[in-house]
Amino acid sequence: MYKSLYPWQGRLLGELSKMRDRLPNGAIVYGPRGIGTFEIVEEFAKGLLCEAPNPDGSPCGKCAGCLLARAGNHPDMRYVLSEAEALPRGLPYEPPSASGTRKNLIRDILIHQPRALADFLSLAPHRSRVRVVLVYPADRIRPDAASVFLKMLEEPPEGVVFLMVAEDIDAVLPTIRSRSRLIRATPPSREESVAWLRGKGVKDPEEALLRAGGMPVSVFETDPGRELSEEDLEALLSLLSLSGDPGDYPRRVVAEVKKEWPLGAVAVALERWGWDLAAVSRGLPPRYFPREKAVLAKLASKLRRDPFFSWQKEVLALRAVSDHPLNAKLAAEQILLSYPRSFGL
Ligand SMILES: [Zn+2]
C-alpha cells in the first residue's frame, strides 16, 4: 500500500500506477495548490525506484533504493524545483550563481536547473530501470529554461521519465504539454477535508479550511511570501556573525529576536546562511550573502563538521514546524543559541 499521505490520494495514485508498466517520457499532474499533489507524485516516483515494490507499485520503504530516495540521495532521481518549493520541503536546490542578497524566494524554475541535468541524462540508470526527474512547478518554468526541457522531451534519453506538477495547466508551454501525459488531481470534498484536519488535531477545522481557501494541506503551509524586513535581516546577520563577546551572545539573542519575525522566513535565512558557510568552507564564493564574505570566511575557518550538520538539521526541522505563533520567538532563540556550537563555542 502507498503510504497514506492523504486520504483523497487514492484516485490519483491509481491513475499514476496505470502508467507504471509503460512509462511515458513526460507526465504533467495538474490541479489546485494545497492538496498535496507534489507529495503524491514524489511518492509514486519513489515507488518506481524501489527495488522490491509492493504489488500495487508502492515503495517497500526498506530496500537500498528506498533508503537512498528518502535521504534525497538516489542517483536515479533528480529534483528540479523552484527555490520557493524546494527550501520549505528541505529538498535539494542549487541556487543560481551570484544570486546575491535576495529577500524573495525564487518562484520560477531557472535555466541553470534543466542545464544541470545534462550529465544525469547522458548516463545509464545506476540502480533502477528508470531515472526520474521531478519538476515543480511546471507552470513556472522561465521561457529559456522551458526550451531546454522541450529539447529533452523531444529527444528523450532512454529510460527517463519527467514527472511534472503544475497548478495551472494552461500556463505550461503548449509544446511541453503536447508531449506529456496529462493527469488531473482533484481536490477532496469539504467533508473529507474537515475530517482530515480534525484528525490532525486542528481545533476549528471548518474555519481553518476557509482561511486556507478550501485546500486542506494549505492549512499547514507557511507563506514563503512573508519575509524579514531589511532591518530584521540585518539584526539576524549580526547575530550570526558572532562578533562581540561570546559570553554576551545569549543575552543578545533574547533581546534582539522579535516575536513578530515570521519563523518560516527566519528558517529560510538560516538555511541560506548555512549554505554559504558550507560553500565558503569548500573554497567557493558565498551566493546569498556575498557582502558578508569576510565574516563567512572567518567563521568557516573555525567550522566543526558534526555540530554544524546537526545545526543544519535543526534548521530543516524548524521549516517543518514553522508556523506556531506562540513558539516562534522561542524556536528562533533556541536555534540561534545552539548555533555557536558549530564553531566550538
Ligand atoms: Zn524499496
Boltz pocket constraint, residues with backbone or C-beta under 6 A from the ligand:
constraints:
  - pocket:
      binder: B
      contacts: [[A, 46], [A, 49], [A, 50], [A, 51], [A, 52], [A, 53], [A, 59], [A, 60], [A, 61], [A, 62], [A, 63], [A, 64], [A, 65], [A, 66]]
      max_distance: 6.0
